[in-house]
């Protein structure tokens, strides 16, 4: 008589949920936006022009950084209501926005003089950074925007790779035949937090 061997319980891998990905995109966009609104480059030593310093923020250095940060935030908000194809599109847009603002930020970090030269010319009336006492200082805040860009890329990749596997709650097209089929829904698994809230807001029991 053989003793039955206990069967191994296969556990499904834990995947990031839609609500978690939404938070990742929002966090990345907010961090990038906060970083971009701060002072990145400070130029001092303009005694001849009677100006103590010239400061340049991230959004002044490259307006596209702020725009892409807002795109990332909008992508996170849109992901909370997007369906399968929409999630794929949002993932691509989030990655493109993150790469764009990350690249622009790195350019400012590696070449701050080029970024601040125009503002120096407008403020001091000089055409170059050639005064003997002039100094240039780059703060650490651009790296906050870089961190936001990296986080946004992560959120975009999750939306691309895992987004199609997230459950889908009831769609409006099923509401038309609700009297004939009162509980028909498009679901391919357990609803996540956002879908559960949508069901509750319609007065339905998601359980």
C-alpha positions in Angstrom: 0.0 0.0 0.0 1.6 3.2 -1.1 1.3 6.3 0.9 -0.1 9.2 -1.2 2.3 12.0 -1.5 1.1 15.4 -0.6 0.5 17.5 -3.6 2.4 20.7 -3.9 0.3 23.8 -3.8 1.1 26.0 -6.8 0.9 29.7 -5.9 0.2 32.2 -8.6 2.9 34.9 -8.8 2.0 38.2 -7.2 1.5 40.8 -9.9 1.3 44.6 -9.4 -2.3 45.6 -9.3 -3.8 48.5 -11.3 -4.2 50.7 -8.3 -0.5 50.1 -7.3 0.6 51.1 -10.9 -1.6 54.2 -10.8 0.1 55.2 -7.6 3.6 54.5 -9.1 2.8 56.8 -12.1 1.4 59.5 -9.9 4.4 59.4 -7.6 6.8 59.5 -10.5 5.1 62.5 -12.1 4.7 64.4 -8.9 8.4 63.9 -7.9 9.5 65.0 -11.4 7.2 68.1 -11.2 8.4 69.1 -7.7 12.0 68.7 -8.8 11.4 70.8 -12.0 9.9 73.7 -10.1 13.0 74.1 -7.9 16.2 75.9 -8.5 18.7 73.8 -10.4 21.5 76.1 -11.4 22.8 79.2 -9.6 25.3 81.5 -11.1 27.1 84.0 -8.9 29.9 86.6 -9.1 28.5 89.2 -11.4 29.9 92.3 -9.5 30.3 94.3 -12.7 26.6 93.9 -13.5 25.6 94.7 -9.9 23.7 91.4 -9.7 24.4 89.0 -6.9 23.2 85.8 -8.6 21.2 84.3 -11.4 19.0 81.3 -10.6 17.5 78.8 -13.1 14.7 76.4 -12.3 14.2 73.1 -14.1 11.1 74.3 -16.0 13.1 77.4 -17.1 16.0 75.2 -18.2 13.7 73.0 -20.3 9.9 73.6 -20.3 9.4 70.1 -21.8 10.3 68.6 -18.4 7.3 70.2 -16.7 5.1 69.2 -19.6 6.2 65.6 -19.5 5.8 65.4 -15.7 2.2 66.6 -16.1 1.7 63.9 -18.9 2.9 61.3 -16.4 0.4 62.4 -13.8 -2.3 62.4 -16.3 -1.3 58.9 -17.4 -1.7 57.7 -13.9 -5.1 59.2 -13.6 -6.2 57.8 -16.9 -5.0 54.3 -16.1 -7.5 54.1 -13.2 -10.3 54.0 -15.8 -8.6 52.5 -18.9 -9.4 49.2 -20.5 -6.9 46.8 -22.0 -6.0 48.7 -25.2 -6.0 52.0 -23.2 -3.6 50.5 -20.7 -1.2 49.6 -23.4 -1.3 53.1 -24.9 -0.9 54.7 -21.5 2.1 52.6 -20.8 3.8 53.7 -24.0 3.0 57.4 -23.3 4.3 57.2 -19.8 7.6 55.6 -20.9 8.0 58.2 -23.7 7.3 61.1 -21.3 9.7 59.7 -18.7 12.5 59.2 -21.2 12.0 62.7 -22.5 12.1 64.5 -19.2 14.9 62.3 -17.9 17.0 63.0 -21.0 16.4 66.7 -20.7 17.3 66.7 -17.1 20.5 64.9 -17.6 21.5 67.4 -20.3 21.1 70.2 -17.8 23.1 68.3 -15.2 26.0 67.6 -17.6 26.0 71.0 -19.3 24.6 73.6 -16.9 26.4 76.5 -18.5 24.5 76.0 -21.8 21.2 75.8 -19.9 21.7 79.0 -17.9 23.6 81.0 -20.5 20.5 82.6 -22.0 19.1 83.7 -18.6 22.5 85.1 -17.6 22.5 87.2 -20.8 19.0 88.4 -20.2 19.6 89.3 -16.6 23.1 90.8 -16.7 23.2 92.1 -20.2 26.4 90.1 -20.9 26.9 87.7 -23.7 28.9 85.1 -21.9 30.0 83.5 -18.6 33.4 85.2 -18.8 33.6 87.4 -15.7 36.6 86.6 -13.5 34.5 86.0 -10.3 31.7 84.2 -11.9 30.8 80.8 -10.5 28.3 78.1 -11.4 26.6 75.8 -8.9 24.3 72.9 -9.7 21.9 71.7 -6.9 21.0 68.1 -6.3 17.3 68.7 -7.1 17.6 67.7 -10.8 18.2 64.2 -9.5 14.7 64.3 -7.9 13.3 64.7 -11.4 15.5 61.9 -12.7 14.2 59.7 -9.9 10.6 60.6 -10.9 11.4 59.7 -14.5 12.8 56.3 -13.5 9.7 55.6 -11.3 7.5 56.6 -14.2 9.3 54.3 -16.6 8.7 51.5 -14.1 5.0 52.3 -14.0 4.8 52.4 -17.8 6.5 49.0 -18.1 4.1 47.5 -15.6 1.1 48.9 -17.5 2.5 47.4 -20.7 3.5 44.0 -19.4 1.0 43.2 -16.7 -1.9 45.6 -17.6 -3.6 43.2 -20.0 -4.0 40.6 -17.2 -5.8 43.0 -14.8 -9.5 42.2 -14.3 -12.1 44.2 -16.1 -15.3 45.2 -14.3 -18.7 45.6 -16.0 -18.6 47.9 -19.0 -21.4 50.1 -20.2 -22.2 48.0 -23.2 -23.6 45.3 -20.9 -25.9 47.8 -19.1 -28.2 47.9 -22.2 -29.3 44.3 -21.7 -29.3 44.4 -18.0 -33.0 43.5 -17.7 -32.6 40.3 -19.7 -29.2 39.4 -18.1 -29.1 41.3 -14.8 -25.7 40.1 -13.7 -23.7 39.8 -16.9 -20.2 41.2 -16.6 -16.9 41.1 -18.3 -14.6 39.7 -15.7 -11.5 37.6 -16.1 -10.5 37.3 -12.5 -11.0 38.9 -9.1 -11.7 42.6 -9.3 -9.0 44.9 -8.0 -9.6 47.9 -5.7 -10.6 50.3 -8.5 -13.1 47.9 -10.1 -14.5 47.0 -6.7 -15.1 50.7 -6.0 -16.8 51.1 -9.5 -19.1 48.2 -8.7 -20.0 49.8 -5.3 -20.6 53.2 -6.9 -23.2 51.5 -9.2 -25.0 50.1 -6.2 -23.8 46.5 -6.9 -22.2 44.0 -4.7 -18.8 43.1 -6.2 -18.6 40.0 -4.0 
